[in-house]
Structure formats: structure tokens, C-alpha cells
Amino acid sequence: MSDTFNLTVGNKGRVVLPAALRENRNWGEGTTLVALETERGVVLTTRSELQAVVRAQLADKDIVGDLLRGRRAEASRDDVA
């Protein structure tokens, strides 16, 4: 799925998504989209699609454990000083 679509920003900032893109993504009328600005450009997706990507990226991460280790390390440095 690597189709390319040209979009034009209208005078009120509106962008019309081509019908083929909306059909490919199953984005019907009323679908709420999220625009995520990244270093490489803008990603346009639904909230549920974005949540799935973030969950997959964080699946093997121990964020709470990393945070606690960092806080404990800070506390140890503070105790020494």
C-alpha cells in the first residue's frame, strides 16, 4: 500500500482527501483523524491506528521501571552530595 496522493490546502485551511485514499483507509464521513508532526513529515491517521502503533512500539519497554531506576539514581546522587 504505497499509493501517492496529492492534497491541496484550501483558503480556509481545509484539505480534501481523495476518495481513493478514504476508501483504502476505510475513512468514512465523520471519521476523526490525528495529524502527527514528525521529523520526517506529517502522519495522518485515526486515533485507534495511532494507539496501536504506540502500543506496539512500547510493548517490550519497561517505562515505569526505567523511570524508577532514574529517580533512585538521582536520589542516590543527592544523598552523597
Secondary structure, 3 states (H helix, E strand, C coil): CCCCCCCCECCCCCECCCHHHHHHHCCCCCCCEEEEEECCEEEEEEHHHHHHHHHHHHCCCCHHHHHHHHHHHHHHHHHHC
